[in-house]
Amino acid sequence: MKKLLLILPLLLFGADKSCTKCNLNKSQMKCEYYLIHKGDTSKSQECAFYADYLHKTKVYGKASWYYLLALQPKKAIAAAKEAVKMGENYAYEYMGDAYLILGDEDAAKRSYQKLKQNGGNTKFFTSQNFKILSRLYKSFDAKKAEKLAQ
Protein backbone atom coordinates (compact mmCIF):
# COMPACT_ATOMS: atom_id res chain seq x y z
CA MET A 1 0.00 0.00 0.00
CA LYS A 2 2.85 2.38 0.84
CA LYS A 3 4.43 1.74 -2.55
CA LEU A 4 1.19 2.70 -4.26
CA LEU A 5 1.07 5.95 -2.30
CA LEU A 6 4.61 6.74 -3.46
CA ILE A 7 3.91 5.90 -7.10
CA LEU A 8 0.57 7.72 -7.37
CA PRO A 9 2.04 11.25 -7.11
CA LEU A 10 4.65 10.35 -9.74
CA LEU A 11 1.93 9.22 -12.12
CA LEU A 12 -0.06 12.37 -11.53
CA PHE A 13 2.91 14.66 -12.09
CA GLY A 14 4.02 12.63 -15.11
CA ALA A 15 0.57 12.92 -16.68
CA ASP A 16 0.66 16.68 -16.27
CA LYS A 17 4.09 16.86 -17.89
CA SER A 18 3.01 14.98 -21.03
CA CYS A 19 -0.01 17.24 -21.29
CA THR A 20 2.34 20.23 -21.14
CA LYS A 21 4.43 18.77 -23.96
CA CYS A 22 1.28 18.14 -25.95
CA ASN A 23 0.24 21.78 -25.49
CA LEU A 24 3.72 22.94 -26.49
CA ASN A 25 3.63 20.86 -29.65
CA LYS A 26 0.20 22.24 -30.51
CA SER A 27 1.42 25.80 -29.95
CA GLN A 28 4.45 25.25 -32.16
CA MET A 29 2.32 23.76 -34.95
CA LYS A 30 -0.27 26.54 -34.70
CA CYS A 31 2.47 29.16 -34.68
CA GLU A 32 4.14 27.75 -37.78
CA TYR A 33 0.89 27.18 -39.64
CA TYR A 34 -0.79 30.49 -38.93
CA LEU A 35 2.20 32.84 -38.87
CA ILE A 36 4.69 31.27 -41.26
CA HIS A 37 2.32 29.78 -43.81
CA LYS A 38 -0.71 32.04 -43.54
CA GLY A 39 0.81 35.29 -42.24
CA ASP A 40 -1.99 35.50 -39.64
CA THR A 41 -0.55 37.57 -36.80
CA SER A 42 -3.67 37.15 -34.67
CA LYS A 43 -2.22 33.80 -33.53
CA SER A 44 1.09 35.26 -32.33
CA GLN A 45 0.33 34.25 -28.72
CA GLU A 46 0.92 30.64 -29.79
CA CYS A 47 4.46 31.57 -30.81
CA ALA A 48 5.00 33.52 -27.59
CA PHE A 49 3.92 30.55 -25.47
CA TYR A 50 6.35 28.28 -27.29
CA ALA A 51 9.17 30.86 -27.25
CA ASP A 52 8.77 31.36 -23.50
CA TYR A 53 9.12 27.63 -22.95
CA LEU A 54 12.24 27.48 -25.13
CA HIS A 55 13.74 30.42 -23.29
CA LYS A 56 13.07 28.83 -19.89
CA THR A 57 14.74 25.62 -21.04
CA LYS A 58 17.74 27.58 -22.38
CA VAL A 59 17.14 26.83 -26.05
CA TYR A 60 17.89 30.48 -26.74
CA GLY A 61 18.55 30.46 -30.48
CA LYS A 62 15.28 28.78 -31.32
CA ALA A 63 13.48 30.94 -28.75
CA SER A 64 14.78 34.03 -30.53
CA TRP A 65 13.20 32.94 -33.83
CA TYR A 66 9.87 32.18 -32.18
CA TYR A 67 9.91 35.55 -30.39
CA LEU A 68 10.25 37.15 -33.82
CA LEU A 69 7.25 35.14 -34.97
CA ALA A 70 5.44 36.21 -31.78
CA LEU A 71 5.97 39.86 -32.79
CA GLN A 72 8.27 40.44 -29.82
CA PRO A 73 11.57 41.65 -31.33
CA LYS A 74 13.01 42.94 -28.04
CA LYS A 75 12.68 39.50 -26.48
CA ALA A 76 14.18 38.05 -29.66
CA ILE A 77 17.28 40.20 -29.18
CA ALA A 78 17.65 39.16 -25.55
CA ALA A 79 17.32 35.47 -26.42
CA ALA A 80 19.73 35.81 -29.37
CA LYS A 81 22.35 37.40 -27.12
CA GLU A 82 22.08 34.43 -24.74
CA ALA A 83 22.32 32.03 -27.69
CA VAL A 84 25.48 33.68 -28.98
CA LYS A 85 27.06 33.39 -25.52
CA MET A 86 26.45 29.65 -25.79
CA GLY A 87 28.05 29.45 -29.24
CA GLU A 88 24.84 29.43 -31.28
CA ASN A 89 26.19 31.90 -33.83
CA TYR A 90 23.22 31.47 -36.19
CA ALA A 91 21.28 33.59 -33.68
CA TYR A 92 23.13 36.65 -35.01
CA GLU A 93 20.64 36.54 -37.87
CA TYR A 94 17.66 36.78 -35.53
CA MET A 95 19.37 39.55 -33.63
CA GLY A 96 19.93 41.45 -36.87
CA ASP A 97 16.34 40.86 -37.95
CA ALA A 98 15.02 42.17 -34.66
CA TYR A 99 17.23 45.26 -34.75
CA LEU A 100 16.07 45.99 -38.28
CA ILE A 101 12.44 45.62 -37.24
CA LEU A 102 13.08 48.08 -34.43
CA GLY A 103 14.71 50.53 -36.85
CA ASP A 104 18.34 50.21 -35.73
CA GLU A 105 20.09 49.59 -39.06
CA ASP A 106 23.60 49.96 -37.64
CA ALA A 107 23.05 47.27 -35.02
CA ALA A 108 21.36 45.08 -37.63
CA LYS A 109 24.35 45.40 -39.96
CA ARG A 110 26.79 44.53 -37.16
CA SER A 111 24.76 41.45 -36.29
CA TYR A 112 24.51 40.31 -39.91
CA GLN A 113 28.27 40.80 -40.33
CA LYS A 114 28.93 38.65 -37.25
CA LEU A 115 26.64 36.01 -38.73
CA LYS A 116 28.61 36.08 -41.96
CA GLN A 117 31.95 35.90 -40.12
CA ASN A 118 30.84 32.96 -38.02
CA GLY A 119 28.56 31.11 -40.40
CA GLY A 120 29.92 31.45 -43.89
CA ASN A 121 27.37 31.43 -46.71
CA THR A 122 23.99 31.68 -45.04
CA LYS A 123 22.02 33.31 -47.86
CA PHE A 124 19.66 30.36 -48.31
CA PHE A 125 18.48 30.50 -44.70
CA THR A 126 18.34 34.27 -44.41
CA SER A 127 16.39 34.69 -47.63
CA GLN A 128 13.72 32.24 -46.41
CA ASN A 129 13.45 33.96 -43.05
CA PHE A 130 13.44 37.42 -44.63
CA LYS A 131 10.40 36.45 -46.73
CA ILE A 132 8.54 35.29 -43.64
CA LEU A 133 9.40 38.39 -41.62
CA SER A 134 8.47 40.78 -44.41
CA ARG A 135 4.96 39.31 -44.37
CA LEU A 136 4.64 39.61 -40.59
CA TYR A 137 6.19 43.05 -40.09
CA LYS A 138 5.38 46.05 -42.23
CA SER A 139 8.64 47.65 -41.03
CA PHE A 140 10.80 44.72 -42.20
CA ASP A 141 12.33 45.33 -45.62
CA ALA A 142 13.75 42.08 -46.98
CA LYS A 143 15.78 43.85 -49.67
CA LYS A 144 17.35 46.17 -47.11
CA ALA A 145 18.10 43.18 -44.89
CA GLU A 146 19.77 41.37 -47.80
CA LYS A 147 21.97 44.42 -48.50
CA LEU A 148 22.94 44.73 -44.84
CA ALA A 149 23.76 41.04 -44.66
CA GLN A 150 26.16 41.14 -47.65
CORWO-V81540 format. One record per helix or strand of 2 or more residues. SS is the DSSP state (@ for helix, = for strand). FROM is the first residue (numbers start at 0). TO is the last residue. If there is no record, write none. Layout:
[[SS/FROM/TO] [SS/FROM/TO]]
//
This chain:
[[@/1/36] [@/40/55] [@/59/68] [@/72/84] [@/90/100] [@/104/118] [@/122/135] [@/141/148]]
//
